[in-house]
Amino acid sequence: MAYPGEKIAARKKKPKILAVIDQNGCTGCEICLDVCPTACIVKVEDKTGLHPIGVCQVLYETCIGCKKCAQDCPWETITMFDTTVWEKENYELPA
């Protein structure tokens, strides 16, 4: 587990899958932050205003596709997507 302020090593290659959080279902409980070994999940402001404590978001450039967040999310709001498909639909990730 990474700790706040701890430097995370760059990943060596793109993962086959990426975690994507549906922010409409996220309650901001932070369980995913606790289980993420690379600290690639952060808390952000909920732009809808439904969750004043914020919601969680994946930093895709550092996600390694380990599935821990998706497995532990009590709201089942984290889905693992094929990286190649996700990149084509959203943006190109750095190598």
Contacts in CASP RR format, 6 or more apart in sequence:
PFRMAT RR
TARGET T0000
AUTHOR 0000-0000-0000
METHOD contacts of the structure
MODEL  1
MAYPGEKIAARKKKPKILAVIDQNGCTGCEICLDVCPTACIVKVEDKTGL
HPIGVCQVLYETCIGCKKCAQDCPWETITMFDTTVWEKENYELPA
1 34 0 8 1.000
1 35 0 8 1.000
1 36 0 8 1.000
1 37 0 8 1.000
2 8 0 8 1.000
2 36 0 8 1.000
2 37 0 8 1.000
2 38 0 8 1.000
2 39 0 8 1.000
3 39 0 8 1.000
4 39 0 8 1.000
6 39 0 8 1.000
8 38 0 8 1.000
8 39 0 8 1.000
8 40 0 8 1.000
8 62 0 8 1.000
10 62 0 8 1.000
11 38 0 8 1.000
11 62 0 8 1.000
11 64 0 8 1.000
13 95 0 8 1.000
14 83 0 8 1.000
14 93 0 8 1.000
14 95 0 8 1.000
15 63 0 8 1.000
15 64 0 8 1.000
15 65 0 8 1.000
15 83 0 8 1.000
16 65 0 8 1.000
16 82 0 8 1.000
16 83 0 8 1.000
17 65 0 8 1.000
17 67 0 8 1.000
17 80 0 8 1.000
17 81 0 8 1.000
17 82 0 8 1.000
17 83 0 8 1.000
18 58 0 8 1.000
18 60 0 8 1.000
18 63 0 8 1.000
18 65 0 8 1.000
18 80 0 8 1.000
18 81 0 8 1.000
18 83 0 8 1.000
18 86 0 8 1.000
19 32 0 8 1.000
19 40 0 8 1.000
19 41 0 8 1.000
19 58 0 8 1.000
19 63 0 8 1.000
19 65 0 8 1.000
19 67 0 8 1.000
19 69 0 8 1.000
19 70 0 8 1.000
19 78 0 8 1.000
19 79 0 8 1.000
19 80 0 8 1.000
20 58 0 8 1.000
20 78 0 8 1.000
20 79 0 8 1.000
20 80 0 8 1.000
20 81 0 8 1.000
20 86 0 8 1.000
21 32 0 8 1.000
21 41 0 8 1.000
21 55 0 8 1.000
21 56 0 8 1.000
21 57 0 8 1.000
21 58 0 8 1.000
21 69 0 8 1.000
21 77 0 8 1.000
21 78 0 8 1.000
22 77 0 8 1.000
22 78 0 8 1.000
22 79 0 8 1.000
23 46 0 8 1.000
23 48 0 8 1.000
23 55 0 8 1.000
23 56 0 8 1.000
23 57 0 8 1.000
24 48 0 8 1.000
24 77 0 8 1.000
25 55 0 8 1.000
25 75 0 8 1.000
25 77 0 8 1.000
26 51 0 8 1.000
26 55 0 8 1.000
26 56 0 8 1.000
26 75 0 8 1.000
26 77 0 8 1.000
27 51 0 8 1.000
27 55 0 8 1.000
27 75 0 8 1.000
28 43 0 8 1.000
28 51 0 8 1.000
28 53 0 8 1.000
28 54 0 8 1.000
28 55 0 8 1.000
28 56 0 8 1.000
29 74 0 8 1.000
29 75 0 8 1.000
30 43 0 8 1.000
30 56 0 8 1.000
31 69 0 8 1.000
31 72 0 8 1.000
31 73 0 8 1.000
31 74 0 8 1.000
32 41 0 8 1.000
32 56 0 8 1.000
32 69 0 8 1.000
32 72 0 8 1.000
32 73 0 8 1.000
32 78 0 8 1.000
33 39 0 8 1.000
33 41 0 8 1.000
33 42 0 8 1.000
33 43 0 8 1.000
33 56 0 8 1.000
35 68 0 8 1.000
35 69 0 8 1.000
35 72 0 8 1.000
36 66 0 8 1.000
36 68 0 8 1.000
36 69 0 8 1.000
37 64 0 8 1.000
37 66 0 8 1.000
37 68 0 8 1.000
38 62 0 8 1.000
38 63 0 8 1.000
38 64 0 8 1.000
38 66 0 8 1.000
39 62 0 8 1.000
40 58 0 8 1.000
40 59 0 8 1.000
40 60 0 8 1.000
40 61 0 8 1.000
40 62 0 8 1.000
40 63 0 8 1.000
40 64 0 8 1.000
41 56 0 8 1.000
41 57 0 8 1.000
41 58 0 8 1.000
41 59 0 8 1.000
41 69 0 8 1.000
42 56 0 8 1.000
42 57 0 8 1.000
42 59 0 8 1.000
43 54 0 8 1.000
43 55 0 8 1.000
43 56 0 8 1.000
43 57 0 8 1.000
44 54 0 8 1.000
44 55 0 8 1.000
44 56 0 8 1.000
44 57 0 8 1.000
45 54 0 8 1.000
45 55 0 8 1.000
46 52 0 8 1.000
46 53 0 8 1.000
46 54 0 8 1.000
46 55 0 8 1.000
58 69 0 8 1.000
60 86 0 8 1.000
60 93 0 8 1.000
61 93 0 8 1.000
61 94 0 8 1.000
65 80 0 8 1.000
67 80 0 8 1.000
69 78 0 8 1.000
70 78 0 8 1.000
70 79 0 8 1.000
70 80 0 8 1.000
83 93 0 8 1.000
87 93 0 8 1.000
END
